[in-house]
Amino acid sequence: MSFDAFFKIHDGMRREAPGDEASTLTALARLGPLPPGPRVLDLGCGPGGHTLELARALPDANIVAVDLHAPFIERLAREVAEQGLATRVHSRVADFGALDEAEGTIDLIWSEGAIYHLGFGTGLRRWRPLLRAGGAMAITELTWLGPAQTRPAEAREFWAAAYPAMTTSAANCAAAEAAGLRVLETFTLPERAWAAYYEPLAARVEALRGEAEHDPALATAIADTMAEIDLWRRCGAHYGYVFYLLRA
Ligand SMILES: C[S@@+](CC[C@H](N)C(=O)[O-])C[C@H]1O[C@@H](n2cnc3c(N)ncnc32)[C@H](O)[C@@H]1O
């Protein structure tokens, strides 16, 4: 998918992956207590929907939000300033595979729908040393649900091409433990968290269909986006975003 066409479709989206405020707040509550004035890293924050939700839910936290895509960081910085949060929410363009935070200094690492860029196990191994002893991680990851033999062929084929490393919750929990993390709990994001992402995306697609008649790259991006949404409508019971709640 062309970069330009992708961002034309995604322009203005509040979130860039399945997720919603209720799920973010549930994950936060289930992680258990954080120390006063916690230092939080939000990795692959995108446009920062969940960053702002975390900032409101943790009024004494100091949050650093990181993303590679500068326009997301610029938008988040604007909203942080508008909401009077600039003294404690900072955003920067950086590669979350090569962070320069000191080891053992972070109380909470948050990442929704982004660790797949490194791979789940690789991401956890890379981020784990940044946590203080007892520090927490809350990570969402696209995960196969249910037994392998029940997966529809079209879902297997689609994800074998789009995300071949996608695996089960059991395998991801084993990867977390191998990275030196304790699994507190996992939960699967509800259908409404997918709708919160796909409904505005489908609306963007409809708004751009006319323009796509004269723009082949946009037409391809629209077809790819709708293929993903339509697959979820047919086969979404077989995969989901799982929140992994972990402690060092
Ligand atoms: C699917 S989006 C999810 C964004 C956001 N967490 C959300 O749920 O709305 C994944 C994000 O990861 C960012 N990303 C990908 N690779 C990255 C890297 N190496 N370092 C920092 N951010 C990265 C992308 O720019 C994108 O914003």
The ligand as an SDF file (V2000), in Angstrom:
LIG
                    3D

 27 29  0  0  0  0  0  0  0  0999 V2000
   -1.1860    0.4120   14.1430 C   0  0  0  0  0  0  0  0  0  0  0  0
   -0.5150    1.9380   14.6930 S   0  0  0  0  0  0  0  0  0  0  0  0
   -1.1640    2.0600   16.3560 C   0  0  0  0  0  0  0  0  0  0  0  0
   -1.0580    3.4580   16.8890 C   0  0  0  0  0  0  0  0  0  0  0  0
   -1.6240    3.6880   18.2880 C   0  0  0  0  0  0  0  0  0  0  0  0
   -0.9750    2.8840   19.2830 N   0  0  0  0  0  0  0  0  0  0  0  0
   -3.1130    3.4580   18.3380 C   0  0  0  0  0  0  0  0  0  0  0  0
   -3.5370    2.4030   18.8450 O   0  0  0  0  0  0  0  0  0  0  0  0
   -3.8480    4.3340   17.8700 O   0  0  0  0  0  0  0  0  0  0  0  0
    1.2030    1.5100   14.9730 C   0  0  0  0  0  0  0  0  0  0  0  0
    2.0820    2.7210   15.2620 C   0  0  0  0  0  0  0  0  0  0  0  0
    3.4170    2.2890   15.4890 O   0  0  0  0  0  0  0  0  0  0  0  0
    4.2810    3.2640   14.9290 C   0  0  0  0  0  0  0  0  0  0  0  0
    5.5940    2.6360   14.7100 N   0  0  0  0  0  0  0  0  0  0  0  0
    5.9160    1.6470   13.8530 C   0  0  0  0  0  0  0  0  0  0  0  0
    7.2090    1.3090   13.9660 N   0  0  0  0  0  0  0  0  0  0  0  0
    7.7170    2.1260   14.9230 C   0  0  0  0  0  0  0  0  0  0  0  0
    9.0120    2.2610   15.5060 C   0  0  0  0  0  0  0  0  0  0  0  0
   10.0280    1.4870   15.1240 N   0  0  0  0  0  0  0  0  0  0  0  0
    9.1940    3.1880   16.4660 N   0  0  0  0  0  0  0  0  0  0  0  0
    8.1550    3.9880   16.8660 C   0  0  0  0  0  0  0  0  0  0  0  0
    6.9050    3.8950   16.3510 N   0  0  0  0  0  0  0  0  0  0  0  0
    6.6940    2.9760   15.3980 C   0  0  0  0  0  0  0  0  0  0  0  0
    3.5800    3.6840   13.6540 C   0  0  0  0  0  0  0  0  0  0  0  0
    4.0380    4.9430   13.1810 O   0  0  0  0  0  0  0  0  0  0  0  0
    2.1350    3.7210   14.1140 C   0  0  0  0  0  0  0  0  0  0  0  0
    1.7750    4.9910   14.5970 O   0  0  0  0  0  0  0  0  0  0  0  0
  1  2  1  0
  2  3  1  0
  2 10  1  0
  3  4  1  0
  4  5  1  0
  5  6  1  0
  5  7  1  0
  7  8  2  0
  7  9  1  0
 10 11  1  0
 11 12  1  0
 11 26  1  0
 12 13  1  0
 13 14  1  0
 13 24  1  0
 14 15  1  0
 14 23  1  0
 15 16  2  0
 16 17  1  0
 17 18  1  0
 17 23  2  0
 18 19  1  0
 18 20  2  0
 20 21  1  0
 21 22  2  0
 22 23  1  0
 24 25  1  0
 24 26  1  0
 26 27  1  0
M  CHG  2   2   1   9  -1
M  END
$$$$
